């Protein structure tokens, strides 16, 4: 029910099966935060779907929501996602979110962002 949150289901167009999820949150008129980008089953990972999702979310954020900056946070152990976001044009920020402790293990986050001036719609 949050008018600033846009939720997307990722569908395999050949089978109609839902294989993932993604969200964009309009934090302010200038800033969109991408979150909960995931591909559920391992068999769908590593095929470039995450990059396509990220590129479509950037297009939506910059062209539809008219954001000046798009941000996201990713855990440092999620190297595949980090590579994906770098390929899409994101850059790591000097600031980091506070670490979380999950089942006694500390999870460290990385903040990333891309500015409108650095966005290339054809990437």
C-alpha positions, 0 to 999 in steps of 0.5 A: 500500500506504499505509493512510493514502492514499485514491486515487480515479478520476474517471469520466464516468458517461455513458461510463465513461471515466476523466477524472481522479484525486484523492487524500486522505492522512491525515497525522495523525488530525486532518489530511487533505492533498488531493493530485493532484487533476486532470482529464486532458483539457482538454475536461473542464476548466472544467465544475465537475468539479474543484469537485465532486471537491473537495467530495466529498473534503472530505465524505470527509475530514470525515465519514468520516476525521473530520479537523479540518483539510484542507490542500492545496498548489497552484502559483501559476500554477494560477489555475483550481484556486485559484479552485476551492479558494476556492469550496470554502471553502479559505483561503490560509495564510501559510506556503508550500511551498519553490519547485521548479525545473522545467526552469529555471523556478521554480514557487511553491506556495501552501498552503491549508486549511479547518477543520471549523468552516468546512466547509459540506457543502451548498456 
